[in-house]
Amino acid sequence: MTTGGEDYTSFGTSFIFKSGSGPGTKFSLTIDILDDEVVERDEVIVIVASILYERGEFSHSGGNNTVRTITIRDNDGEL
């Protein structure tokens, strides 16, 4: 299991983008992977981006959620 602050630089659980950012707006997110000397299996970070409408409701339909999976591969040997 990946752990913020141990496997990657922790960045919190949410981001707020400025008003007026609409569909088609592109954002980038940099995740700094932290190296250690522990032999581990591959670990995964899953990022889910959702649209929160002004009235405070999340959009869960219509393709408004984006999911990205990042695999952290260990570089310290084999288990």
C-alpha positions as CSV (number, residue, x, y, z in Angstrom):
1,M,0.0,0.0,0.0
2,T,1.4,3.4,-0.9
3,T,1.6,6.0,1.9
4,G,1.9,9.7,1.4
5,G,5.1,11.0,3.0
6,E,6.7,7.6,2.8
7,D,6.4,6.5,-0.8
8,Y,5.6,9.9,-2.4
9,T,5.5,13.5,-1.3
10,S,2.1,13.9,0.3
11,F,-0.1,16.5,-1.4
12,G,-3.3,16.3,0.6
13,T,-6.6,14.9,-0.6
14,S,-8.1,17.6,-2.7
15,F,-7.3,20.5,-5.0
16,I,-9.4,23.6,-5.8
17,F,-9.0,25.2,-9.2
18,K,-9.9,28.7,-9.9
19,S,-13.5,29.7,-10.9
20,G,-14.2,29.5,-14.6
21,S,-12.2,26.3,-15.2
22,G,-14.6,24.3,-17.2
23,P,-14.8,21.1,-19.3
24,G,-11.7,20.7,-21.5
25,T,-9.5,22.6,-19.1
26,K,-6.2,20.8,-18.7
27,F,-4.3,20.5,-15.4
28,S,-1.1,18.8,-14.5
29,L,-0.1,17.2,-11.2
30,T,3.4,16.4,-10.2
31,I,4.0,13.6,-7.7
32,D,7.5,13.3,-6.3
33,I,8.4,9.6,-5.6
34,L,10.5,9.1,-2.5
35,D,13.3,6.6,-2.7
36,D,14.1,4.3,0.2
37,E,16.2,1.2,0.7
38,V,13.3,-1.1,1.5
39,V,12.7,-4.0,-0.9
40,E,8.9,-3.8,-1.7
41,R,6.4,-5.0,-4.2
42,D,5.1,-2.5,-6.8
43,E,2.7,0.0,-5.2
44,V,-0.2,2.0,-6.8
45,I,-1.5,5.5,-6.5
46,V,-5.0,6.1,-7.8
47,I,-6.1,9.7,-8.6
48,V,-9.8,10.4,-9.2
49,A,-10.7,13.9,-10.5
50,S,-14.4,14.9,-10.1
51,I,-16.3,18.0,-10.9
52,L,-17.9,19.7,-8.0
53,Y,-20.7,22.0,-9.1
54,E,-21.2,25.4,-7.4
55,R,-24.1,24.0,-5.4
56,G,-21.8,21.5,-3.7
57,E,-22.8,18.3,-5.5
58,F,-20.3,16.0,-7.1
59,S,-20.9,14.8,-10.7
60,H,-20.8,11.0,-10.8
61,S,-22.2,10.5,-14.3
62,G,-21.7,11.7,-17.9
63,G,-18.0,10.9,-18.0
64,N,-17.1,13.8,-15.7
65,N,-14.8,11.7,-13.5
66,T,-11.2,11.0,-14.6
67,V,-9.3,8.2,-13.0
68,R,-5.5,7.7,-13.4
69,T,-3.4,5.0,-11.9
70,I,0.3,5.4,-11.2
71,T,2.5,2.4,-10.4
72,I,5.6,2.9,-8.2
73,R,8.1,0.2,-9.1
74,D,10.7,-0.6,-6.5
75,N,14.4,-0.2,-7.4
76,D,15.9,-1.9,-4.4
77,G,16.1,-5.5,-5.5
78,E,13.6,-8.4,-5.7
79,L,11.5,-10.0,-3.0
